[in-house]
């Protein structure tokens, strides 16, 4: 929280980097903000905030002063602290904060929403009208309320504000199916963890901790983050295959397809070929199984990207990362 009268001292990591004359990425790479003697952040959200008086002392090599410890009605609380003070789930406070009696007291400090302690504590919500059908969440049988092409961006906003975001929170906030929420949340966490792992040479667990993700919520994301990194490492190889297919006249593009992770810890990619000249409608690569043809250009991976047995247009061509020339030859003789 930001103690009363100290809002003007709030600094972000970007502010601290600028104070030292370095880029914020340089600061992150140095991990100086993770050092044991670095002043503790004022909050636990994705955008970490710090007290400027403490930062100035630390950078000058002076003893870091202690912050006030007594609660004050004018202390500023972020959404996690507000929910905790009221003893409510984050999803409930996220509804409460939209009420005029709360929203008119919104204070943005360092780009993070805050509310005065007395507003959070004393706010009394208006009675909610009862509706048939009972409890909250997504009604049984209801369709997803957020289009799939907008879901990732919407979940990213929620995760920015709350690193401990759960699938239940996403379902409650966005009105999507629990499975849809979990898949989107896992994929987003995995991408962000992979970025940190790649930039700072950390393990998946270390990356999750650096991002503030609770360990109990990142098992699937950890496996997927490692797969994301392997997929990035495979891109040059897949690009060489795409160029070879294009040069042979079997593909209209020399750009490799995106690596997909239908089983979280598994990398696959599907090359759609020119049906008029290519020996097969599509070509599929799996890091586990190698290369195979696919009988469908529209759905080359099939349900769940299962690895089907030979037959019905499916022919195994090569294992692992076979050279592009070897793959072209195998495909040419597969008919």
N, C-alpha and C positions, 0 to 999 in steps of 0.2 A: 504494500500500500504506500501511498504518498502521504506522509505526515502533514498535518495542517500547517499552512504557511510556507511549504517547501516546493510547491508546484513549479516555481520559476527556476528551481535548481535541477529539474529532471533532465537527464541526458540519455540518448540512445547510443548504441554501439557506433552508429555512423557519426554521431557528435564526438564521441571519444576518439575515433580514428582521425577525424578532421582536426581535433585539438592537438594531435601528435603529428599532423602533416602527412598522414598515410591514408591509403585507400582502405575502405572497410573490409574488403576481401583480404588485404594484407594482415589486418588485425585478426580476422577469423583464422587465417592460416597459421598465424603465430600462436594462437590459443592462449594469449596472455590473459584474456577475460575468464579463462577456466583455471587460472593459477590459484593456489590455495590462499594467497595473500591479497588477491584482487577483491575489491569491495563486493559484497553480495548484491545481487539485483533486488530491486524493490518488488518485483512480481515474478510469477512463474509462467507467464504467457510466452508465445513465440517471439514477440517483440520485447526484448528485455530492456528494462528501464533502470537507471542508476541515479544515485544522488550526486549532484555535481560537487558538493563540498567534500564528500568522501573521495571522489575521483581525483580532484585537484590535489588533495593531500597525498594520495597514493602515488600519483605521477611525480610529485615533488620529493618523494622519499620520506615524507613526514608521517607521524602516527595518524591513522585514520580515525576521525571522530565518530563517536557513537551517535546514532539517531535517537530521537525521543522515543520513549517506550510507552508512555501513557496515552490511552485512547482519547481522541478529541472528536467532537461532533463534526468538525470540518475536515477530518481525514478523508482522503479520496480513495475509494475502493474500486478495483477492477471487477469484471464480471464474476470471476472465480471467488473473489473475496466477498462480493455482495451475496452470491448464492450461499456461501458458507455461513455468513452472518445470519441469514434468514433460515438456514437449515433446509434449503430447497435444492433440488437438482438444477444443474445449469440450464437445462431446457426450460424449466419453469421461470427462472429469472430472465431468460431471453424473451419470454413473452411479457413478463412484468415491465421490463425496461421500455417497452413501446407505449405504455400508458402515459398520457400527458403529465400526470402527477410526478412521474419519474423522468421522462424524456426531457422535460424542460429544465432539468437540473444536470443534464449531461455535461461532463467536462472531458475534453480530449487532451491528454498529456502525453507527449512523445508519440502521437498517433494512436494511442490506446484509449478506449472509452473508460471513464471513471464516473462515480457518483459520490456525493458527500455521504459520510457515515449516517448522519441523522435522517437523510432522505431514504436510504436503504432500510434503516431500522424502523422508521415510523410509518412507512408507506403501508396503507391498508387497501388491498385490492377490492374492487367492486365485486359483489356476488356474481358468479357466472350462471347464465341460464342453463337449466338442465335440458338435456336432449335425450331422445330415445336412443338406445343402443349402448349406453353405459360408458366404459372407460375411454381414455384418450388414445393417442397413437394413430396409426393408420387404420381406418375402418376395414373390416374383412371384406374382401372382394373388390376394394377400390383400386383403380389404376394408379400408376405412379403420377404424381402431380408436377414433376420436373422433367422436361424432355431430356433424353439420354445425352444429347450433344451439349447440354448445359450443366449436366450433373457434376462433372469433375470440377468445373470452376466454382460451383456453388459449395461443394464439399470443401474445396481449398480455402474458401473464405472462413468456413466454420473451423477448420483445422488451424488456420492462422491464429484465430482468437482463442482456441482451446486445444493444446496439444494432447490432452487426455480425452478428446472427443471419442464417443462410442457409436456403434452402429445404431443403437437405440436412440441416441441423441439426433442422428441424421434422419432417421425415420420420423421422429417427432417433429423436427424442424422443417423438413422438406416434403414429407408425405410420400416417401417412396417405400417400396417393399424392403423388409429387413435384409434379405439376401442382396438386393441391389445396393443398399447402403453399405453393407459389409464389403462387397467387392470393390466399390468405388473408394472406400476408405483405405482398404489394404493396398490397392494399386497406388494411391497417392502417397501414402506413407512410404511405400517401397521406393518410389521414384526419388523422394526427398532423402531417404536414407542412403540410396545409391549415390546421390550427388555428394553427400558428405563423406561417404566411404572413399569415393574416387578422389576428392579434393584433399582429404586429410589422412588418407591411408589408415582408416579405422575399420574395425570389425562392424558387423551389423548391429550387435548389441551396444557397442560404443557409440555408433551413429545415432541409434534410437535414444540413448541417454542424452547425447548432446542436443538433440532436438526436443527433449522433454517428453518423449513418448513413454508411457508406463510399460514396463517389461511384460506385464500380463496381456497387453494388447498388441504385441508386435511379433508373436511367433510366426504367423503366416507372412507378415510383412518382411521379416528377416530373411526367410527363404527366398521370397520374391526379389528382395533387394539384391541378393547375391546373384540371382538369375538375370536381373536387369544388367548388372555389371558384365556378366558373361555374354549377354546379348550385344552389348556395346563393343566388346572385344571381337565379336564375330562379324561385325559390320564390314570390315575391309574384305573379308573372305566372301561374304554374301554379295558385296559390290562387284567383286571379280566375276562371280557366277552370273550376275545380272548383265554385266558387260558382254560376257561370252554368249549368253542366250540372245542378246540383242544383235551382236555381230553375226550370229548364225541365221538371223532373220526370224527367230521363233518368238521374239518378244518385241512389243512396240516401244519399250523403254529400257534404258540401261541403268535405271535407278532401282536399288534393291528395295524389297518390301519391308515394312516394319517388322521387327521381331516381336512376337506375341508370347504371352505367358498364360495359356489356358489352365495350366495346373500349378500356377504360382511359381514352383521351383523348376520349371522346364521351359526351354527356349524352342520355339518353332517359327518358321517363316514360310509363306506360300507365294510362289511365283505364278501368276496367271499368264498363260501363253496364248499365242495367236492360233485359234482353233483351225484356221484354214491351212496352215502350213506345218505347225508343230506336231510332233509325234504323240502328244498328250495334251489335254485341256489345261493341266496345271502341274506344277512341280512343288513338292513339299520337302522342307528340310527340318529335321529334328535333331537336337544335340544328342539325344539318347540313341536314336535308331538310324540316323543317316538320311538318305534320300529315297523318295518314292514318287511315283506318279499319282495323280488324283483324277477321278473321272468327272469332276465338276469344276467349272471355272467360277461359278457363283459361290459355292461353298466347298472350297478345296480341302479345308481342314476337317470337315465333318463335325458331328456333334461331339463336343468336348475334346476335339483334336485327337481322338482315339487313333491308334495305329492299326489300321485294318489288315487282315491277311491278304495275300496275293489273290487276284481275281477281280472281276467286275471293274476293269480299268485301273487296278492298283498293281504296280510292279515295283519291287524293290530294286534300286539301281546301284547304290553304293553306301558304304558306312562312313561315319565320322565326317571329316572335312576333306572329302576326296577332291583332288585338283579339278578345276573347272573343265579342262580339256578332257579328262577322264570321264567326267559326268556327262558332257555333251556326247561323247562316243557311246556311253551306256544308254543314254536316252535315244540316240539315233537307232540303236539296234534293239530297242525294247518292244517294237511293234511286232 
